Amino acid sequence: MPETLKQTYSWWSRQVNDPSWLRWFEIFTVFAVCVFFAMQLSAGVVRWVLDMVGGAVLTYIPNVFMLMCIGAVLATEIYNARLRAIAFIFLIWMLLGLLIGAYTTGGPPQAVFGAWVLLPFLFGICTGPILMKNHPSRPVFYTVIFVVAVGGVLIHNLTVLPWVGVSYQVGGVELEGAREWHASGGKQRLSGFARSSFDVAGQIIVATGLLSLYVKNTFLRIALWSFCAFSISLSTSKGILLTLLMALIASEALIRGRVKILQAVFFVGILWLSVPPLLGWTMDWSEAARVDIDHPLYGSFIDRMNDMWPRALELATEHGVPLLGRGIGGIGVPLSIFEPDLANAGDNLWVYIAVLGGIFSVPLFIAGYVQIFKFTASPMPMEMQEILILAVIVNWYGGVSNILEHAVLALAFGIVCRYLATSDWLTSRRD
């Protein structure tokens, strides 16, 4: 075994000191993200087909690729002693989160699964500078995402898709292939080729927001946002319609150089993300829930205020470690599998992270917003504009979604966090 480890170390030493290593790693990273998006855009179809041939486990190939990229980045940075202080702190925080999660949930499996759920986010953090490199094909890539996501919803609106409502098993656990569900009033939430309506809605808003920055003609941008709004309305995801409005305003502000408007979007977004959960924790919403919980416009929001967010707080205070939260795996999808009696999606980015990381989440959010406002006040090349539009989408949809369990938005959030934590990439790295 020692000889094997020595050989492995010697091989790795040659790789990280080979000038071509970075180039090959960049190619693999781009390949990995393309496979990731191909799976996310067609997850409903792919899972249906693979389940029929007994290959459902193959749906996790993109996750394996992401894990390989994350491991390569960490190994290279550690070997070359280039690990930044902020990265070291983040690694310690993740390790602490895993230990706390294993402690509060009764063992490592749930915490490890919670880390698995976070892979797209971690992939975005580790590879963001590679994924955001300027390249003439970027608008084409965004166009493909937009066309596939929107096209799938429009087709779903015209016909019944055979993969919707199908479930499959992996490792004895039954999982949804493509969710079939309905909004209040019985209207079906359309998912197109994706796995769920909120998945495809997130894909559409990300593609539209990024693509809009490259569309110089005003009428074409109007058409782009109109298709976006119509498609998302078919998914009946109300929270993302508000996100769409804010992303549209932010996009126009970036294109026209209206910094104050962009800053206003972020300022109000901070309130939107943080104030409702605080009100849910400090006020009694039971009467409002009794009267308005079935309201088609804001009933689900009342339900979050009355039930979802108070129970999420209890996860951290009654089922977690004081001030440190419940750790990784302590909220969201891992609960629905390992602790169904405590199931809670969080449905708010700040709530979700606060339950995972406890009190330490507060200074992280504050530092992130301070950096965002610094970005808005500085010169804005296209790269920074894309980061800011992603930040707007994550912020505003994060008010009613945990983001980290929406793969495409989790990737976007990871990229944004990487740039907020290491902003010198914007000025020091080569195109």
PEURGI-V291792 format. One record per residue. SS is DSSP state (helix for helix, strand for strand, loop for the rest). PHI is phi in radians with two decimals (NA if undefined). Layout:
SS:PHI  SS:PHI
This chain:
loop:NA  helix:-0.99  helix:-1.14  helix:-1.10  helix:-1.12  helix:-1.13  helix:-1.14  helix:-1.09  helix:-1.11  helix:-1.12  helix:-1.10  helix:-1.13  helix:-1.04  helix:-1.16  helix:-1.16  helix:-1.25  loop:-1.72  loop:-1.57  helix:-0.98  helix:-1.39  helix:-1.03  helix:-1.07  helix:-1.11  helix:-1.15  helix:-1.15  helix:-1.07  helix:-1.09  helix:-1.15  helix:-1.11  helix:-1.10  helix:-1.05  helix:-1.08  helix:-1.25  helix:-1.17  helix:-1.09  helix:-1.02  helix:-1.20  helix:-1.05  helix:-1.20  helix:-1.14  helix:-1.20  loop:-2.13  helix:-1.02  helix:-1.08  helix:-1.17  helix:-1.09  helix:-1.12  helix:-1.12  helix:-1.17  helix:-1.12  helix:-1.12  helix:-1.16  loop:-1.78  loop:1.32  loop:-2.03  helix:-1.00  helix:-1.13  helix:-1.18  helix:-1.11  helix:-1.67  helix:-1.01  helix:-1.00  helix:-1.13  helix:-1.12  helix:-1.06  helix:-1.09  helix:-1.11  helix:-1.10  helix:-1.12  helix:-1.06  helix:-1.09  helix:-1.14  helix:-1.08  helix:-1.11  helix:-1.10  helix:-1.15  helix:-1.13  helix:-1.20  helix:-1.07  loop:-1.53  loop:0.95  loop:-1.87  loop:-1.19  loop:-1.20  helix:-1.05  helix:-1.15  helix:-1.20  helix:-1.10  helix:-1.08  helix:-1.11  helix:-1.08  helix:-1.09  helix:-1.11  helix:-1.12  helix:-1.09  helix:-1.07  helix:-1.08  helix:-1.15  helix:-1.14  helix:-1.14  helix:-1.06  helix:-1.11  helix:-1.23  helix:-1.36  helix:-1.77  loop:1.59  loop:2.74  helix:-1.15  helix:-0.93  helix:-1.18  helix:-1.16  helix:-1.13  helix:-1.12  helix:-1.07  helix:-1.18  helix:-1.07  helix:-1.10  loop:-1.46  helix:-0.96  helix:-1.02  helix:-1.10  helix:-1.16  helix:-1.08  helix:-1.10  helix:-1.10  helix:-1.31  helix:-2.02  helix:-0.86  helix:-1.07  helix:-1.30  helix:-1.18  loop:-1.73  loop:-1.08  loop:-1.12  loop:-2.72  loop:-1.09  loop:-1.49  helix:-1.03  helix:-1.07  helix:-1.13  helix:-1.04  helix:-1.12  helix:-1.14  helix:-1.08  helix:-1.04  helix:-1.08  helix:-1.11  helix:-1.16  helix:-1.17  helix:-1.15  helix:-1.04  helix:-1.08  helix:-1.15  helix:-1.12  helix:-1.13  helix:-1.07  helix:-1.23  helix:-1.78  loop:-2.62  loop:-1.50  loop:-1.72  loop:-1.19  loop:-1.53  loop:-1.30  loop:1.63  loop:-1.42  strand:-2.15  strand:-2.60  strand:-2.09  strand:-2.33  loop:1.08  loop:1.44  strand:-1.82  strand:-1.45  strand:-2.18  strand:-1.38  loop:-1.44  loop:-2.42  loop:-1.21  loop:-1.91  loop:-2.61  strand:-2.29  loop:-1.38  loop:-1.04  loop:1.79  loop:1.59  loop:-1.29  strand:-1.23  loop:-1.55  loop:-1.43  loop:-2.01  loop:1.08  loop:-1.47  loop:-1.44  loop:-1.49  loop:-2.73  helix:-1.14  helix:-1.31  helix:-1.11  helix:-1.19  helix:-1.10  helix:-1.15  helix:-1.09  helix:-1.16  helix:-1.19  helix:-1.15  helix:-1.09  helix:-1.16  helix:-1.04  helix:-1.23  helix:-1.15  helix:-1.05  loop:-1.18  loop:-1.71  loop:-1.61  loop:-1.47  loop:-1.38  helix:-1.06  helix:-1.18  helix:-1.18  helix:-1.16  helix:-1.06  helix:-1.11  helix:-1.06  helix:-1.19  helix:-1.15  helix:-1.06  helix:-1.05  helix:-1.11  helix:-1.12  helix:-1.13  helix:-1.17  helix:-1.10  helix:-1.21  helix:-1.42  loop:0.97  loop:-1.54  helix:-1.18  helix:-1.07  helix:-1.39  helix:-1.18  helix:-1.14  helix:-1.05  helix:-1.01  helix:-1.05  helix:-1.21  helix:-1.15  helix:-1.07  helix:-1.07  helix:-1.13  helix:-1.07  helix:-1.15  helix:-1.12  helix:-1.17  helix:-1.13  helix:-1.67  loop:1.25  loop:-1.64  helix:-1.10  helix:-1.08  helix:-1.13  helix:-1.07  helix:-1.13  helix:-1.12  helix:-1.04  helix:-1.24  helix:-1.08  helix:-1.15  helix:-1.10  helix:-1.06  helix:-1.13  helix:-1.07  helix:-1.35  helix:-1.83  helix:-1.21  helix:-0.96  helix:-1.06  helix:-1.08  helix:-1.16  helix:-1.13  helix:-1.43  helix:-1.97  loop:-2.20  loop:-1.57  loop:-1.93  helix:-1.12  helix:-1.19  helix:-1.10  helix:-1.16  helix:-1.12  helix:-1.59  helix:-2.02  loop:-1.12  loop:-1.65  loop:-1.15  loop:-1.15  loop:-1.58  loop:-2.23  helix:-1.04  helix:-1.15  helix:-1.21  helix:-1.07  helix:-1.11  helix:-1.12  helix:-1.10  helix:-1.49  helix:-2.20  helix:-1.04  helix:-1.27  helix:-1.05  helix:-1.21  helix:-1.13  helix:-1.09  helix:-1.10  helix:-1.02  helix:-1.38  helix:-1.53  loop:-1.81  loop:-2.09  loop:-2.20  strand:-1.75  loop:-0.85  loop:1.25  loop:-1.78  strand:1.40  loop:-1.85  loop:1.46  loop:-1.13  loop:1.59  loop:-1.57  loop:-2.72  loop:1.50  helix:-0.96  helix:-0.98  helix:-1.15  helix:-1.08  helix:-1.64  helix:-1.66  loop:-2.35  helix:-1.03  helix:-1.18  helix:-1.82  loop:-0.82  loop:-2.77  loop:-1.42  loop:1.45  loop:0.88  loop:-2.92  helix:-1.06  helix:-1.16  helix:-1.06  helix:-1.03  helix:-1.24  helix:-1.12  helix:-1.19  helix:-1.20  helix:-1.96  loop:1.19  loop:-1.11  helix:-1.19  helix:-1.19  helix:-1.13  helix:-1.10  helix:-1.14  helix:-1.14  helix:-1.07  helix:-1.08  helix:-1.11  helix:-1.20  helix:-1.05  helix:-1.18  helix:-1.05  helix:-1.18  helix:-1.15  helix:-1.06  helix:-1.16  loop:-1.62  loop:-1.96  loop:-0.97  loop:-2.10  loop:-1.18  helix:-0.99  helix:-1.03  helix:-1.20  helix:-1.06  helix:-1.13  helix:-1.05  helix:-1.19  helix:-1.20  helix:-1.13  helix:-1.11  helix:-1.09  helix:-1.09  helix:-1.10  helix:-1.05  helix:-1.34  helix:-1.28  loop:-1.12  loop:-1.19  loop:-2.30  loop:-2.56  loop:-1.39  loop:1.12  loop:-1.19  loop:-1.87  loop:-1.86  helix:-0.94  helix:-1.16  helix:-1.22  helix:-1.13  helix:-1.06  helix:-1.07  helix:-1.11  helix:-1.10  helix:-1.09  helix:-1.05  helix:-1.08  helix:-1.08  helix:-1.27  helix:-1.21  helix:-1.44  loop:-2.30  loop:-1.16  loop:-1.16  helix:-1.01  helix:-1.19  helix:-2.05  helix:-1.77  loop:-1.52  loop:-1.46  loop:-1.26
